[in-house]
């Protein structure tokens, strides 16, 4: 029996800070100053006139908000119009992506419709009135003049533009997103909105509101005509009908027939593999009678004054069963749990039918759990019945992403069971909050084996940019006649056949916790996230799947394939922190004599990022530029560093026009693999540059961020690659050995 080679750790000791390269000069201009003045001054005048028509109560403090659209050639962080906004007394309070056909661009050929950034700019109404005079007097060749030439259009933010939809005539509950001023007391806007709403005969439930970044999400109740009047309030960003929570009823299950045979199983008798991981399942509670007590650390009802949702306890038990045991074979033996689990009931009452405000109450309970910082691993198999959209970030996503931005918690989120709905309308896209960039969004496959495909109901991508690759990962959830069998309520072991991403998500979390239980605390939750992405397979035995359907792919059900290295393979883990604006060089460990034949290099970067919820167009505040230098002997004349080779291609993250900007660098997961000649590698390195932004512009005082990097070298002609690397780096690298006794593998 051969010895198992586990992951190689301490790769971060192979990193060093380096001096960054010189930045390239700016690109050619689209509009001259004279052309920009001629184009924009009538628009400035029109906006000022529109703001002057609004009543005083709609413009507290005499503030107004307008929409500034950047030319698509100038949407990178470096082109943010800081100088102009400062000069005219305006400030950006948010942004979103929009489609425009510009009058000009830096590319060849006639301009075509493409994506760009629209800023919401706020200021006193006199500032808007002075814009025309300012534009005509701005000094040529100044930074302010340069900013002016980068603007495509300037328009009023009309009340009708703030209303996404009013739903049907029966809808009287709405959620409102409101801009807050970054440097002002939030109560200034909040109280003014409450007064304006009261005058409009709209009830505001401010006790259920959430603040995320500089957005305030608040539920309101009123007649539709009154809601239209509410849209006149200048700080309103969006008004939409209050969505329902997803139904807890499975997508499909075998019908219960009178006299139907009960499906039994045998539960394990052992304790979990480890008592160290702290795990929480946030769901609908547990039934009175269940058999998971030996592995249940605690059960808490977060709102003791509320009753159970009728479907909540059965759903909660099935989700918790999926985490503890995975899919259980009918009449078979359930797998040993990796860890104990806490079940926290965050969903109660008739959440999907009775209480339109339950959406916000449930989010409040989820927030309470994440704020407690008690758990390293969390599963959420519920959320709004709302497909994501590209222009706005929802309260659920904003709140959860902010609480996960430190990288200390790995959260799995079910993407939703709406994947068989209409694709063109966007109704099949992953549901909120599966668009979180700091969580793992999990879709469902139809099989456990290598013939798997996406389950027909599993929601699809793409996600919003950044966060384009959604779902992140796939796990078995059942489809057709292949059910996910989970424990039923009762005093004897019995199974219920189920289908749904609700069960795929905790099943994937089981793998994450299995890694922690096996290898101990040497791997952070962020490194485990990176390792899961790194090990995912986007293809079955017959074909490669569409990334929009399966994300990075399906994680192996056999955990040893994730944490061990077969002959000819070495997998190295790097973990650490990145300083804003600095460059870090990560060296790839190779045997002293190099590699022969063709090799495959697989690389995954994951980092936790703070977010700007009000800036859908610049949501993540941290971004990485990663440069691959395969051979330090190949240095071009006049260059200080070795030649580069593209490793992470932006086409997998962005559309063609987005790739011309810097959007790809703001993705929190970068993953790719390349096949190359082993002889082409000589002291190969990845240079990592951490960019920081705030509200779409350069950040003033950015934070350090955590990162995890996984590098796998596969060299079929170098069977002892693993040990050769460890011998060569004996003072630096070490195997990450299991902290528990594992079953003997034959």
N, C-alpha and C positions, 0 to 999 in steps of 0.2 A: 504494500500500500504506500503510494507516494505522499509526500508531505504537501499540505495545502499552502499555497502562497497567498497571503492576504494583502490588502492594500498597503502601499508604501506611504508613510506619513512624514511630516515636517518638511514638505516641499518648500514652504515659505522661507526656509533657511538658504535656499538657492536664489533668493531675490536680493537685489540691490537697487538703491536709488540712483538715477542717472540724470544728467543734464538734458533738458528737452531740446529738440531741433528748432531752428529758426522758423517762424511762421511765414507762410507765403503772403504776398501782398493781396489786397482786396481785388474783387472781380470788376469787370467793366460795368459801366452804368447803363441803365435802360432809358431814363429820362434826364435831360439837362435840367438845370434849375429853372430856366425860363419856361420850359415845357411843363414842369411840375407846378409852377405857380399858375400857369394858364389853366391847367386841368383841375387843380384843387381849390382855388379860391372861390369859385361858385359853390362848391360842395361845402366849404366852411361856412359860407353865408347861409346856405339852406339849413344846415344843422342848427345854427344859432337861432334862426327864425322858428324852427320846430320846437326847440326847447323853451322859447319865450311864450309859446302858446299854452304851456302846461300850467295848471293852477299851483299856487305857492305851496299847498300842502303836499303836492306830489314831488316837490323839489326841496326837501328839508335842507336848511343851511344854504339855500340857493344853489344846490348842486345839480348837475346834469350828467348824463352819460351818453357817449356816442360810440360808434363802431369805426375803428381804423383798420383797414385791410392792407396788409403788406403785399408788395409785388412778389409773386412766387419765386423769383430769383434771389430774394433777400429775406428768407425766413429762418436762417440760422441764428443762433444766440448772439453772434458777433454783430448782427445787423439790427438788433433791437434799438428803437429810436429813443434812447435815453436822453441825449442832448436836447432834442426837440421838445419832448414832453416836459423836461425840467424848465426849459426856457419859457414855455407858454403857460405854465402853471397847471398842467394836467398830469395824471398818473394812471398807469394801467391797473385795473382791478380784476382782470381775468382775460381769458382768451379761449378760442375754439378754432377748429379747422373748418374751412369752407371751400367750396368749389367756385372758381372764377375763370373767366377767359380774359386774361390781361390785355391791355392795349399794346404792351410790348414786353419783351423778355430778353435775356442774354443768349438764348439758344438761337440756332439758325432756323429759318422757316417761320411761317405764320404762327402766332400764338394760338394755343389750343386750351380747352378747359383743363384745369389742373387744381391740385390742392394747395392751399396757402393758409396763413394764419390771420385770424381776425382778432384784434385787441379791443377790449371794452375799456375806454378811457374816461375817467371821471375828473370833474373840476367844477369850479364855480361858473355860473352862466356868463358872467362878464368875460371870463377867459375864453369861452367859445366865441363871444362877440368880437374879441380882439384878434382872432386867428387870421382873418383876411389881411388886416393891416400888417400883422407880424410877418406873414408869408411874403408880402411884397417888399418888406424892408430887411429881410434876413441877409446876412453878409455872405457873399459868394465864397465858396471853398471852406466854409466853416463846417463843423460837425453837424450843426443844426440844419444847414442847407443840404448836406449829404443825406441826413435822415429824411428830409422832405422829399428827396428824389426817389426814395425807396417805397413810398406810399402809393398804393394802387388806387384806393378810393377812401373817402371819408363820408360817413352817412349817419343819419339819425337812427336811434334805437327805438323804433316805433312800438307802441303798445301791442299791436298785433304780432310783432316779431317775438314778443316775450311769451306768447301763448303757444305752446307746442300742440296742445289739443284740449278741447273741453269735454271729450268723450261723448257719451250719449245724454239724452235729456234727464235721465235718472241720476246722473253723477252730480253730487253736491259736495263731495270731499276732494280736495286737491292738495298737492304738495307744491310748495313755492320755494325756489332757490333765490336767495337775496345776496347781492354783493355787499360786503362790508369794506369800509375804508381801512387800508393797512395800518395807518398811523393815527387813527382816531379811536375813541372809545366805541366799542361795538354797540353799546346801548343807545348811542345817538341815532343810528339807523334803525335798530330794532324797535325802539319806542315810537319813532316817527312812523314806521310801518304799521304798528299796532293801532295808532291813532287814525291813520288813513284807512285801514281796513274797517275799523269801527264805523267811521263815517260812511264807508261803502256798504255797510250792513253785512260784513263778512266776519265770521268768528275765527279767531286765531288761537290755536292750541300751543302756546309758546312753551308750556311745561314739557311738551314732547319734542321740542326742537333740538336740532344738533348743529354744532358749529364744526366745520371741517375747513382748515385753512382760513381763507377770507370769504367763505360762503356760509350762509345760515340757511339750513333746511328746516322749514316749518310747515306743519299741516294746517289747512284752513277749511272752513265749511261755509258755503254760501250758494246763492242762486247764480246761474251762469252769467246773467246780465251784470250782476254785481262783481263777479270775477273779472269780467272784461274791464270794468271800471278800475279794479285793483291793478291791472296791468299798466296804468298810467304812472304808478309810483316808479320813479326813475331808477331806484336801486334793485328792482325786480329783474332777475336774470332769466328765470323760466317758470312757467306755470304748466302743470300737467295733471291729469286725473290721478287720484291716489290708486296705485296698483294694488292688486290683491297679493297675498302671499301664495306661493306655489301650493298646490294641493298635495297632501300627504298620501293620497291614495296612489298605489303603484300604477305604473303605466299599464300593466296587464298582469293578471295572475290566473292560475287555474281556478275555474268556478267551483264553489263549494256545492257538492251534491249530497243529497240525503244518503246516508250510508256510505259515504266515500271513505276509502281506506286512509288511515292516518299514516303519514310518513315519519318514521322514527329515526333516531340516530343515537350514537354513544358519545357522551361528553368526556373530555379528559379528566384525569384525577390529579394531575400535577398542578403545582402553583405556576404562575407565569415564569418565563425564562429569567426575567429581571424585575426587581421591585424599584429600580432607579428611575425610569422614565415617568414623567408626570403627564398624563393624557386626559383630555376631556372630550366628550361627545356632547355637542349642543344640539338638542332635538326636542321631541315632543313628550318626554317623560317615559316612565316604565309602567307596565301593568301591575296589578296587585300580586299576581302569581307569575314568577319567572324563575329560571334556573341559572342565572349568571351571577348570583350572589357571591360565590367563591372568588370571582375575579373582579368584583365591583368594589372599588375602594370606598366610594360614597355615592349617594344619590341625593340630589338637592333640587327642590322646586324653588325657582328664583322669585316667583310671585305666588306667595302662599294664599293670597286672597282670590286667585283665579282657579277655575276648574280646568280639568283636562280637555283638550280638543278630542272629539270622539275617535279620530284616527291616530291621535298623537302617541299614546303608549305603545300600540302595536308597531308603529313606524319607528319609534325610539328604540324599542327592543331589537328590531331587525337591523337597524343601523349599528347598534352597539354589538350585536352578534357578528355582523360583518367585520367589525374591527377586531374582535377577540379571536374569531375562528376562521375568518374568510368564508368562502362558499363551502357548505357542508354537503358531502355526498349523501343522498338518500340512503338510509339504513347503514351509513358508514360511520367512521370515527372522526370527530371534529379535531382539528389541529390544536396543539397546545398554544395558549395565548403567550404573546411576547411580554406583556406588561399588564398591570392592573389599569382600570379605567374609572374615571368619574363620569357619571351621567348627569348633566345639568338640564333641567327642563326650562327652555327659553320660549317655548311655544305653548300657548294654552287657548282655551275657549274654542269657539268655532272660527278659527283664524281665517279660513278661506272664504267664509260666507257672511258672518255676522257683524264683525267689528271692523269698519274701514280704517280705524286708527291703530289696529293691531300691528301693522307693518312697522310703525315707529316705536311702539312699545317693545316689540321683539328685538329691534335693533338696540334699544336701550339696555336690554338684558345681555345681549351679545357683547356690547361695549363694556358692561360691568365685569364680565368674565375676563376679557382681554386686559382690561386695566388692572386686574388683580395680580397679573404677572406670575400666576401660580403654575402655569402649564407651558411645557416645551412643545407639545403636540396637541392640535385641536382639529376636530372635524366639524364641518357645517354642511348639512345636506338639505338646507332650506334657504329661502330668500324670496324676494319679490318675483312675481310671475311677470317678468319684464325683460325682454331681450335688450342687450346693450345697444347703444347708439354711438356714433362717432363724435358728435358735437358736444355732448354733455356727460359729466361724471355724476353718478347717482350718490345719494347720501350713504347708502350701505357700503358702496365701494370706497368712498372717501374716508369714512370712519375706520373701517377695518384696515385699509392700507396704512393709514397713519399709525395705528397701534402695532402694526407688524414691521414698521420701518427700521427697528433696531436689530432685526435679524435673529432675535432670541427665541422666536416661536415659529414653528412650521405648521401652517394651517392648510388643510385640504378642503376644497369647496366643490360641491357637485355642480356641473355646468347646466343641468336642467334636462328635461325630457321632451323638449319641443323641436327636436331635430328633424322630424318628419313634416313640419309645417312649411309654409311657402318661403323659399330662399330669397327670391328677388325682393320681397318686401322687407327682408331682414328678420322675419318672425322666427326663423330657425336658428338664429345666432345664440351664442351662449348667454345665459341669463345673469343679471345682476345678483350677487357681487362676484361672479366668476371672472370678471375683468380686472380683479385686483392684480397688481404687478408684484406684490410681495407675498402672494399666496400661490398655491398650486391648484389650478382649475382642472378637475378630473372628469373625463368623459368615459363612456362605457363601451366595451367590446362585446361581441356576441359569443365568443368562445374563450376558453383558457388556453387552448393549444395553439399551434403555429398557423392554423388556418383562419385566424381571427380577422374580422373586419369591424368597422364601427357599427354598433348597434343602431338600428334604424331610427330609434327615438332620440339618440344622444345628440345634444345640441352641437352646432358647428361654429367655426370661426369665419372670418378672422376676428381677432380682438381689435380694440382701439389702438392707435399708435400713440405712445409706446405701449407694448403689450400685444403686438400683432399676432404672435403665435398663441392662440387659444383654440381648443383646450391645451393645457400644458402637456398633460399625460393621459394615458388610457389605462383602464383596468377592467377586468371582467365585471359585467353588470347583468348579463343575460339578454337573450333575444330569441324570438321564434319559440322553439320547444326546449331551448337550453336556459333553464331558470337558475337564478341565484337563490339557493336554498338557505334560509336563515331561521333561527329559532322562533317558535311560536310561544305565546303565553300559555301557562298551564303548569301543572305540577310534575308532569312527565315529559321527557325529551321528545319533542315533535318539531317538524319543519314546515315552513310555509314557502311555496315557490313564488318568487318575486322577480321583477324586472325593474331596472332603474339606475340612473346615475347616483341616486341616493345611497346605493350599496357599493357601487364601484369606488366612490370617494373614500369611505372608511376602510375599504379593502386595500387601497393604495397607502393610506396612513398606516395600516398594519405593517406594510413593508418598511416604511420609514422608521417606525418604532422598533421593528425587528433589527434594523441596522444599529440603532442606538443600544438596544438590549444586548446585542452580540459584541459590539466593539467598544462599548462604554463611551465615556465623555470625551475621547480624543477627537471625535467628530462633532462639530457644532450643528445645530439644526439647519443652518444655511449650507454647510458642506453636504449634509444628507440630501437636501433639496437638489444640489448640483449633481450629486452622485446618481440620484434617481433619473434626472434628465439625461445624464451622461450614458446610462445603461439602457435607455429606452430604445426600442427597435421600431422604426417607422414603416417597416415592411413585414408581411407574413411570408410564408415559404413560397408564395407564388408571385407577389407583386409589391411594389412600394405604394403606400397610400398617399392620398392628397393631404398635405399639411393642414389645410383648412378643416379637415375632418378629424384628424388624429393628433395634431400638434407634433410634439417630438416623438410620439409613438407609445407603444405599450411596454411597461416595465416588466421584466422577467418575473414569473411567479416563484421561481427558485431563487432565493435570496443569495445563495452562494455564487450565482453568476454575476451578482452586483458587487460583492465584497471580496472576491478572490480573483487570482490571476492564473489562467491556464498556461501551459508551456508556450514560450515565445511571446508572452505578454507581460508588460509592466504597467501598473496603474498608480500614479502618484497624486497625492492630495496636497494642495497648497491652501492655507487659511491665514487670513491676516486683515489688516486695515489699510486703506488707501488715503493719502493726504490730497486735498484738493489742489489742482494745478500742478502736481508733481508727476514725475515719470518713475515707474517701477519696472525694472528689467527682471523677468523670470526666466531662468535658464532651464533647459530640458536636460535631465540626466541621461547620459548615454554611456555605453561601455567604452573604455579607453581606446579600443581599436575600431570603434565605429560599427556600422551595421552593413550587412550585405543583402543584395536582392531588393525586391519591392517591400516596402513597409507601409503600414497605415497609421496615421496620426489622428487621434480623436481628442478634441479639446472642448471643455465646457467652462464658461465663466458664469457665476451667479453673484449678484450683490444685492444688498438690501438698500432701498432708496427712500429718503423722505420725499413727500409729494406735495404738489400745489393743486388742490382740488378745483380751485377756481380757474385754473389754466389747463383746460382739456387739451390744448395744442402744445403744452409744455408741462405735462403732468408730473413726470419724474424730475427731481431736482439734481440727480446724479447721472452721469453718463461716462462710458468708457470708450476710448479710442485704443484699439489693440492692433499692434503692428507685428507681423511675423518676419523675423530675419533668420533664414535657414542656415546661412553659411557666413561665418565672420571673416572668411578669407576673400569674399567677393565684395569689394568696396569700390564703388565707382569713383572716377577721378573727381577731386574736389569735395568729396563727401567724407564726413567723419564716421558715419556708421555703415554697417553692412547693408547690402541691397535688400529690399523688402519683397515679399510675395504675398498676394492676397490670400487670406485664410477664411475670414468671415465675410461672406458675400451678402451685401445689403438687400439683394433682391428677395431674400426670404423674409425680410422684415417690412418692406415698404414697396409702394408702387413706384413706377419709373420717375415721376416728378418728385416724389419724396426722397428718392435716393440722391437727387441733385442737391438736397439740403443736407442737414446733419442728423436727420431724425433717427437713423438706424443706431447711432451711438447711444441713444437714451434707453435702449431695451435693457431690462434687468437680467435677461438670460441671453448669452451668446453661446451657440453650439454648432460645431461643424466638424467634419473629418475629411482628410485628404490622403490619397495614395501617392507615394513618391518613391524614388530610389533612395535606399539607405545611404548610399555614397554621397547624396546631395546635401546631407546634414553634417555640419561641422560647427560645433559649439552653437547650436540653434537657440534662439531666445524669442520670447514675446515681450515687447515693450508695451506697458500699460499706462495710459494717461487718463487720469480722473478729471473730468470737466464738471463744474458745478454751476447751476443756474438757479435763479429765483424769479418767479413770475415771468419766465421767459427771457430774462436778461441775465447778465453776469451776476453771480451771487456776491453779496457784500461780506458775509462772514460764514462761509460754508462749513459743514461738519465733516469729520472723517467718516468714512463708511466701511462696513465690513464686506469682505469678498471671500469667495471660495473658488478655487480653480482645480479642475480635474484634468489630468493629461494621461492618455493611454497610448503607449507605443506597442504596436503589434508587428513583430518581425518573425515570420514563419521559419526563416532559415537560422534563427538564433534562439534555439530551444531554451538555453539557460540565461536568457536576457534578464530575468528578474534578479537572480543571484549575482550576475555580473555587475548590475547597477548597484546593488546593495554593497558589494565588496568595494566598488570604485568610490562610493560615497559613504563609507563606513562611519565617518565622523559626523555625518550630517543626517542621512536618511535612516529610518527604522521601519520595520513592519508594524502595522497596527494590529496587534494580536487580540483574539477574542478574550473577553473578560468573563465568559461563562463556559461551561462544558457543553460542547456541541455533540449531537449524535454522530456516531462513526459512519462515514460514508464509504460504501463498498465500491 
